[in-house]
């Protein structure tokens, strides 16, 4: 017994009480979510600061005599003279599959009331994008389920495609449709038991939006049973500017985890113009010099470093990808404003939505002339290339002629033909919201258009014809659609089968 | 009153002239303030305000505050002073204070560095770990 006591005594004497060195500062002023802190001589750039009571900050400005920090969390509880400690850590968020189906804030904390999140790891919010060696060119498609986009402005995994347009032109809808289509494809792929199938996970980052809008998007995703494959990061209009400015970076960190672990993810930033405004506010309060439209000088770097993190990684490094669909809102269709031009130049193409088209009833209101995809055509499946190859040129020609044809009535047969075809293609591309179309149906319908089966249908009846054709193919010729999906190309045999099927349908259609 | 950039630059230059081998010299500081007030250069109030701020930050940086739960013996005070001198160099203004809330141990604050070896800090650390 005495041995035991001696042992404990010896162990106690062996324990050294170490004193940790801490670096502290004093809050000198605090306003608009930004604190100026005196002291903190050891603070590093972008380091997390501990304000106590669970409030954290981020050191953004290291000046000669003070540190400027943004406060993440409730800044009303911070008062002058309060002590602030450095933590030596970078701001990190939880990442992993446990976040799927959840709604989180900028710090990765759940805000949907469904209990705690089981994370796989923590990722720093600011991370350097994958370098040249790790990257691979875009070669696999992301099917948005929107026929006009998949046919003419195809998007590949790892691409950054900007969605740009005025307010109320359906920018968010394109994003939501794409997410719903990914969830549907994932379901079909998982059910098929195909070992090579790669699901795409969605991340939706809502920045500076009304809470009601975010709730509506979540409700739509739930209705379409797409929440299971989706993470929603929400920094709504009532959150502080600091939270709004950091939210896309946390979303990107969550997406990077999928990419690093050999999976594919799709991230939608809705929208980056509001994020730029939030960043402008933070910068002005931090007294950083302002430039054009009062944005700080590094607003380009803000967006470029964010979007550079979307990449397709080569097989050697896991073969994952992160596709980004940033959204930017324009004022009165002005794409030459500061933020739109910046983001257009950063991304690999843009989908431009026009108000005029929207009110003409062309929905999605994709402007064919101004929209482009710089890398996506390499990712299109062969069948789609076969049926949609010339579509964009034809439509552009149609628009030109349509403007011209308004003045005269005497048109030669060729021009007449282009106009009639164009009107039908425009009709075919109209699509209701939240109802993405599977790629095999898109291919079949476009094949039917290209092979002149729509030409003798009245323009008013095109949508009806298309709907009935789709119904006929899905109910009666499901095996044909499966063949298109699996073979991904239209060979002679498949073309003959399609011809027979469409011929059969035309006989019954009235 | 807003301090102009020029005033800040002047104040900084004056502040540097007050340094003797890296340490702030009190008599020079007094002389500088007296001379500026006598000559009244353009924006001298701004210069002096910023100068005061620089001096205050320098004093804060060189101020060491040692808190303990019970009064510290003279020998311990000397050894703490000597150790701090070794770590932070000469010119430290060390003050000692009694703070019963610490329960036991020492809490040393030098500039913005804090070495907290008090019982209270350890208890709160323990509390946070639960």
Interface residues (C-beta under 8 A of the other chain):
Chain A: X17 X19 X20 X21 X22 X23 X24 X25 X38 X39 X40 X41 X42 X65
Chain B: X53 X54 X57 X60 X61 X109 X111 X112 X113 X114 X115 X116 X117
